[in-house]
C-alpha cells in the first residue's frame, strides 16, 4: 500500500487514527502494530511470515544477549549468528540471482558453461527489506554493545520494526532514537497539526513534482530519439534528479508527518542536498538516515579517519561500495556508489583545498554536475546504457529540436520550475524573513494564508492522484 493511493488516504489512515485515539493508552501500540501488519500485507501477505519471523528471532536474541553479560563467548556467538541470519535473508532475497548470474558470466569467459546446471531462482523482493533489515541490525548491534536496553515487550519491538509510516521506504529509524517514544509519547494539538502539514507537503512533492518530472525523465531516458539530442539528455538528467529527490524526500516528509500524528518524532532525512558545495556536504544532506547508519555501523568500526589517509580512503570506498550495493543488485548501483566514493577521497586532498577557495556558485555547479552524472548510472538499465546516455550528454548533437513540444508543454515547464524552486530553501527562507518582520497579528495572517495554500495544493494533488495512472515510487523497490 502506498501513501499516494485513495485506499490509504481515505480508508486506511482515517480508520487507523480513529482506532488509535479511541483505545486506552496501554493498547495504542498494539493497534499500531496490527494496522502495520495489515498495511504491509495489503499488496500480498506471503512475506509477512518472513518479517514476523525476523522480529521473533531478533527479539529473543536481544534478550539472550542481555542475559549473557558475564559470558562474553556465548554473547558473541548468538550475536554473530543473529547478524548472519539477518544479513543472510537480505542477501538471499536481494542478491542471490546477482551473484549467480555473474558467476555464470565469469565462468563463461573461460569456456565453462554452467548455465544449464544453475538456474536463476524466481525470487520476488520483499517490500522494504533493505530498510527493515537495517533497522533490525541497528537494534541487535546496539544491544550487543550496551548502547540501549533490551526491549522485553515483543509488541513494542515489533512496532519498532513494522511501524507503517517508515516500514517500506524509511527513513531508517534506529532503535536508540525512538526507544523512549515506544513507551512514552504524547500527541498534542500542535504536533498533530504539524504532522498534517508535513504530510501534505510530502504528498504534494510526490504526486505533483516527482510524478510530473518523472514522466519527462522516463520519456527521455527510454527513447534514444530524445536523449541523442544533447539538450534533451540534460533535461532528462535534471528531471530525474528532481524526480528522485521529490519522490524520496516527499515520502520521508509523509513518514515524518504520519509519525507526528501518532506521537513519534523521526529524525530528518533530507536537508536540501542540491544546494551543497561539495560531495561531502551532499552526503550530509542526502538520505541522512542511511548516511548516519553507515557512518556509525560501518565507517567508524572500520577505523573511520583515525588510522591514516590510506585506510581512511579504503574505508570510504568500502562504505560507498556497500551504499551503492544496498540500493540494488546491479553493477550500476555499485558504480554509482564508488563514483561518489572517489570524489569524497579527492575532496580530502589538494582538490578539496582548491575547491574550498572557489566562489560558492562554482562549488555548487561542480557538485550538481557530479551528482547529475551519478544519477545517470542510478537511472540507466545497465552500464552500457548509462555510458551511451552520458555520451549523448556531451555529444553536441542538437537534432530533433522540433520534438521539444512532445517533451515539455506549459504544464510540465511550470511544474519543472516549481520542482527546482522547491528543491532549495528559497520559499522557507522568504517565509522566515517575512515572519521575522511582522507582529503577532501579521504572523497569524501569514500562517492562515499558508494553511489555506496547503489545503488548495492538497486538493490539486488529490485530483492529480485520482486522474493519473502514472504513480511510480522509486525507493519502494529498495
C-alpha positions in Angstrom: 0.0 0.0 0.0 1.3 3.4 -1.0 0.6 6.7 0.8 -0.4 8.2 -2.5 -3.4 6.0 -3.2 -7.1 6.6 -2.4 -7.3 3.4 -0.3 -4.6 4.7 2.1 -5.7 8.3 2.1 -9.5 7.8 2.6 -9.8 4.5 4.3 -6.7 3.1 6.0 -5.3 6.3 7.5 -8.7 7.6 8.9 -9.5 4.2 10.3 -6.1 3.8 12.0 -6.3 7.3 13.5 -9.8 6.5 14.8 -8.8 3.3 16.4 -5.6 4.7 17.8 -7.3 7.6 19.6 -10.3 5.7 21.0 -8.3 2.9 22.7 -6.7 3.2 26.1 -3.0 4.2 26.2 -1.8 0.7 27.1 -3.4 -0.7 23.8 -2.2 2.1 21.4 1.0 0.2 20.4 -1.0 -2.9 19.8 -3.4 -1.1 17.5 -0.5 0.4 15.5 1.2 -3.0 15.3 -1.9 -4.7 14.0 -2.6 -1.9 11.5 1.1 -2.0 10.4 0.7 -5.7 9.7 -2.4 -5.0 7.6 -0.5 -2.2 5.8 2.4 -4.5 4.9 0.2 -7.4 3.9 -2.1 -5.3 1.6 -0.1 -6.0 -1.6 0.4 -9.6 -0.7 0.8 -11.4 2.6 3.3 -14.1 1.6 6.3 -12.2 3.0 4.6 -11.3 6.2 5.8 -14.5 7.8 9.4 -13.5 6.9 9.3 -10.2 8.6 7.5 -11.6 11.7 10.0 -14.4 11.9 12.9 -12.0 11.9 11.1 -10.0 14.6 10.8 -13.1 16.8 14.4 -14.2 16.2 15.9 -10.8 17.0 13.6 -10.2 19.9 14.7 -13.4 21.7 18.3 -12.9 20.5 18.3 -9.5 22.2 17.1 -10.9 25.4 19.6 -13.8 25.3 22.5 -11.4 24.6 21.4 -9.2 27.5 21.4 -12.2 29.9 24.9 -13.2 28.8 26.6 -10.1 30.0 29.1 -12.1 32.0 29.6 -14.9 29.5 31.2 -12.9 26.6 31.7 -16.0 24.5 28.1 -17.1 24.4 27.0 -13.5 23.9 29.3 -13.1 20.9 28.2 -16.4 19.4 24.5 -15.6 19.5 25.2 -12.0 18.3 27.2 -13.2 15.2 24.6 -15.9 14.5 21.8 -13.4 14.6 23.7 -10.9 12.4 24.3 -13.7 9.9 20.6 -14.6 9.8 19.6 -11.0 9.2 22.1 -10.3 6.5 21.6 -13.8 5.0 17.9 -13.2 4.5 18.8 -9.8 2.8 21.4 -11.5 0.6 19.2 -14.4 -0.4 16.2 -12.3 -1.5 18.1 -9.3 -2.9 21.4 -10.6 -4.2 21.4 -14.3 -4.9 20.5 -14.0 -8.5 23.0 -11.2 -9.0 25.8 -13.4 -7.6 24.7 -16.5 -9.7 24.4 -14.6 -13.0 27.8 -13.0 -12.5 29.3 -16.4 -11.7 27.8 -17.9 -14.8 29.1 -15.0 -16.9 32.6 -15.1 -15.3 33.0 -18.9 -15.9 31.7 -18.4 -19.4 34.7 -16.2 -20.1 37.0 -19.3 -19.6 34.7 -21.6 -21.6 33.0 -23.2 -18.6 29.3 -23.3 -19.2 27.2 -24.0 -16.0 24.1 -22.1 -17.3 22.3 -25.4 -17.8 23.2 -26.7 -14.3 22.5 -23.5 -12.4 19.1 -21.8 -13.0 18.3 -18.4 -11.6 15.7 -18.6 -8.9 12.3 -16.8 -9.3 12.7 -14.7 -6.2 10.4 -11.7 -5.6 11.9 -9.0 -3.5 10.0 -8.4 -0.2 8.8 -4.9 0.1 11.1 -2.7 2.2 13.6 -5.5 3.1 16.6 -3.2 2.9 15.0 -0.7 5.3 13.7 -3.1 7.9 16.8 -5.2 7.8 19.0 -2.2 8.7 16.6 -1.3 11.5 16.8 -4.8 12.9 20.6 -4.8 12.6 20.9 -1.4 14.4 18.9 -2.8 17.3 20.8 -6.0 17.8 24.2 -4.2 17.4 23.3 -1.6 19.9 22.0 -4.2 22.4 25.3 -6.1 22.0 27.3 -3.0 22.6 25.2 -2.0 25.5 24.1 1.3 23.9 20.4 0.5 24.5 18.4 -1.5 26.9 16.9 -4.7 25.6 13.2 -4.5 24.6 11.3 -7.1 26.5 7.8 -6.2 25.2 7.5 -8.1 21.9 4.7 -5.8 20.7 6.8 -2.7 21.2 9.7 -4.4 19.4 7.5 -5.5 16.6 6.1 -2.0 16.3 9.6 -0.5 16.1 10.3 -2.7 13.0 6.9 -2.6 11.4 5.6 0.9 12.2 3.9 1.6 8.9 4.9 5.2 8.2 8.5 4.2 7.7 8.2 0.5 7.1 8.6 0.2 3.3 10.9 3.2 2.4 12.4 4.7 5.5 13.7 6.9 6.9 15.8 4.3 8.6 14.7 4.8 12.2 17.3 3.5 14.7 16.0 2.0 17.9 18.2 4.3 20.0 16.3 7.3 18.5 12.8 6.1 19.5 13.5 3.8 22.4 11.7 6.0 24.9 9.0 7.0 22.5 7.8 3.4 22.2 6.7 3.6 25.9 6.1 7.3 26.5 4.9 9.7 23.8 2.2 12.3 23.6 0.1 13.6 20.8 -0.5 17.3 21.3 -2.7 19.5 19.1 0.4 21.3 17.8 2.2 18.1 17.0 -0.8 16.6 15.2 -1.3 19.8 13.3 2.4 19.9 12.3 2.1 16.3 11.2 -0.8 17.0 8.9 1.1 19.9 7.3 4.2 17.9 6.8 2.2 15.0 5.3 0.5 17.4 2.8 3.9 18.9 1.8 5.3 15.4 1.2 2.2 14.2 -0.6 2.3 17.2 -3.0 6.1 16.8 -3.6 5.5 13.1 -4.6 2.2 13.4 -6.6 2.8 16.8 -8.4 6.6 17.3 -8.6 8.1 13.8 -8.6 5.5 12.3 -10.9 5.4 15.1 -13.4 9.2 15.5 -13.6 9.5 11.7 -13.6 7.2 11.4 -16.6 9.6 13.6 -18.6 12.7 11.7 -17.4 11.2 8.4 -18.4 10.2 9.7 -21.8 13.8 10.9 -22.5 15.7 8.0 -20.8 13.6 5.3 -22.6 13.8 6.8 -26.1 17.1 7.3 -27.9 15.5 9.6 -30.3 15.2 12.1 -27.5 18.3 11.5 -25.4 20.5 11.5 -28.5 19.9 15.3 -28.5 22.4 16.9 -26.0 19.8 19.4 -24.7 17.2 16.7 -24.2 19.7 14.4 -22.5 20.5 17.1 -19.9 16.8 17.8 -19.4 16.3 14.1 -18.8 19.1 14.0 -16.2 17.8 17.1 -14.5 14.2 15.8 -14.4 15.4 12.5 -13.0 17.4 14.3 -10.3 14.3 16.3 -9.3 12.1 13.2 -9.6 14.2 11.1 -7.2 14.6 14.0 -4.7 10.9 14.8 -4.5 10.0 11.2 -4.6 12.1 10.1 -1.7 12.1 13.3 0.3 8.4 13.5 -0.3 7.9 10.0 1.1 10.2 10.9 4.1 8.1 14.1 4.7 4.9 12.0 4.7 6.5 9.4 7.0 7.7 12.1 9.5 4.3 13.8 9.3 2.4 10.5 10.0 4.8 9.7 12.8 3.9 13.0 14.5 0.2 12.2 14.2 0.9 9.2 16.4 3.3 11.0 18.7 6.6 9.9 17.2 9.4 12.2 16.3 11.5 10.8 13.5 14.8 12.4 12.5 15.1 14.4 9.3 16.2 12.6 6.2 16.9 15.4 3.7 18.2 18.9 4.0 18.2 20.5 0.5 21.1 18.4 -0.9 21.1 20.2 -4.2 22.4 23.4 -2.7 25.6 21.6 -1.5 29.0 23.0 -2.2 30.8 19.6 -2.2 30.0 15.9 -2.5 30.9 15.6 1.2 28.2 18.1 2.0 25.8 16.5 -0.4 26.0 13.2 1.6 25.4 15.1 4.8 22.2 16.4 3.3 21.0 13.4 1.2 19.3 10.3 2.8 20.7 11.4 6.2 19.4 8.3 8.0 21.3 5.9 5.6 24.5 8.0 5.7 24.3 8.1 9.5 23.7 4.3 9.6 26.8 3.6 7.5 28.9 6.1 9.5 28.1 4.5 12.9 27.9 0.8 11.9 30.5 0.5 9.1 32.8 3.5 8.7 33.7 4.1 12.4 34.1 0.4 13.2 36.5 0.1 10.3 38.6 2.9 11.8 37.0 5.9 10.3 39.6 8.6 9.6 41.7 7.7 12.7 44.3 5.4 11.1 45.9 7.5 8.4 45.0 8.6 4.9 45.2 5.3 3.1 43.0 3.5 5.5 40.6 6.4 5.5 40.3 6.2 1.7 39.9 2.4 1.9 37.1 2.8 4.5 35.3 5.4 2.3 35.5 3.1 -0.7 34.1 0.2 1.3 31.3 2.3 2.7 30.3 3.7 -0.7 30.6 0.3 -2.4 28.1 -1.1 0.2 26.0 2.1 -0.1 25.7 1.5 -3.8 25.1 -2.2 -3.5 22.5 -1.6 -0.8 20.4 0.2 -3.3 20.1 -2.7 -5.7 21.7 -5.9 -7.1 23.2 -4.2 -10.2 26.7 -3.0 -11.3 25.1 0.3 -12.0 24.5 0.9 -8.3 28.0 -0.2 -7.4 29.5 2.2 -9.9 27.2 4.9 -8.6 28.4 4.4 -5.1 32.1 4.1 -5.9 31.8 7.2 -8.2 30.8 9.2 -5.1 33.4 7.5 -3.0 36.2 8.6 -5.4 35.1 12.2 -5.3 34.9 12.1 -1.5 38.5 10.9 -1.5 39.5 13.7 -3.9 37.9 16.3 -1.7 40.0 15.2 1.2 43.2 16.1 -0.7 44.5 19.1 -2.7 41.4 19.1 -4.8 39.3 19.8 -1.8 41.6 22.7 -0.7 41.3 24.2 -4.2 37.5 23.7 -4.3 37.0 25.4 -0.9 38.7 28.6 -2.2 36.5 28.9 -5.3 33.3 31.1 -5.3 30.2 29.4 -3.8 28.4 29.4 -7.2 31.3 27.4 -8.7 31.3 25.0 -5.9 27.6 24.4 -6.3 27.8 24.0 -10.1 30.6 21.4 -9.6 28.5 19.5 -7.0 25.4 19.5 -9.2 27.4 18.4 -12.2 28.9 15.4 -10.4 25.5 14.5 -8.9 23.8 14.6 -12.3 26.4 12.3 -13.8 26.0 9.9 -10.9 22.2 9.9 -11.3 22.6 8.6 -14.9 24.2 5.5 -13.6 21.5 5.2 -11.0 18.7 5.6 -13.5 20.0 3.6 -16.6 19.1 0.0 -17.0 22.7 -1.1 -17.4 26.3 0.1 -17.5 26.3 0.3 -21.3 23.1 2.2 -21.4 24.5 4.7 -18.8 27.6 5.2 -20.9 25.6 5.8 -24.1 23.4 8.3 -22.2 26.5 10.1 -20.8 28.0 10.2 -24.3 24.8 11.8 -25.6 25.0 14.4 -22.8 28.3 15.6 -24.3 27.6 14.9 -28.0 26.8 18.5 -29.1 24.1 16.9 -31.2 21.1 19.2 -31.5 19.0 17.3 -34.0 15.3 16.7 -33.5 14.8 20.0 -31.6 11.4 20.2 -33.2 10.3 17.4 -30.8 10.7 19.7 -27.8 6.9 20.2 -27.6 6.4 16.4 -27.1 8.7 16.6 -24.0 7.8 19.9 -22.4 4.5 21.8 -22.6 3.3 24.7 -20.4 2.1 22.3 -17.7 5.4 20.4 -17.4 7.6 23.6 -17.7 5.5 25.1 -14.8 6.0 22.1 -12.6 9.6 21.8 -13.6 10.3 25.3 -12.4 8.3 24.7 -9.2 10.3 21.5 -8.6 13.6 23.3 -9.0 12.5 26.1 -6.6 11.2 23.6 -4.0 14.5 21.7 -4.1 16.1 24.8 -2.5 15.2 26.6 0.8 14.1 29.7 -1.1 10.4 29.5 0.0 11.3 28.6 3.5 13.8 31.5 3.8 11.3 34.0 2.4 8.6 32.9 4.9 11.0 33.1 7.8 12.2 36.6 6.9 8.6 37.8 6.4 7.5 36.4 9.8 10.5 38.0 11.4 9.3 41.4 10.4 5.7 41.0 11.5 3.8 41.4 14.8 1.7 38.6 16.2 -1.4 39.6 14.1 0.7 39.7 11.0 2.2 36.3 11.7 -1.3 34.9 12.3 -2.4 36.2 8.8 0.7 34.6 7.2 0.1 31.3 9.0 -3.5 31.2 7.9 -2.6 32.1 4.3 -0.1 29.2 4.3 -2.7 26.8 5.7 -5.2 27.8 3.0 -2.5 27.4 0.3 -1.6 23.9 1.6 -5.3 22.9 1.5 -5.5 24.1 -2.1 -2.3 22.3 -3.0 -3.5 19.1 -1.3 -6.8 19.2 -3.2 -4.9 19.7 -6.5 -2.6 16.8 -5.6 -5.5 14.5 -4.9 -7.1 15.4 -8.2 -3.8 14.5 -10.0 -3.6 11.3 -7.9 -7.1 10.2 -8.9 -6.8 11.3 -12.5 -3.3 9.9 -13.3 -2.2 6.4 -13.9 1.5 7.4 -13.6 2.4 7.0 -10.0 5.8 5.2 -9.6 7.7 5.2 -6.4 11.5 4.8 -6.9 12.6 3.8 -3.4 9.6 1.4 -3.0 11.8 -1.3 -4.6 14.7 -0.9 -2.3 
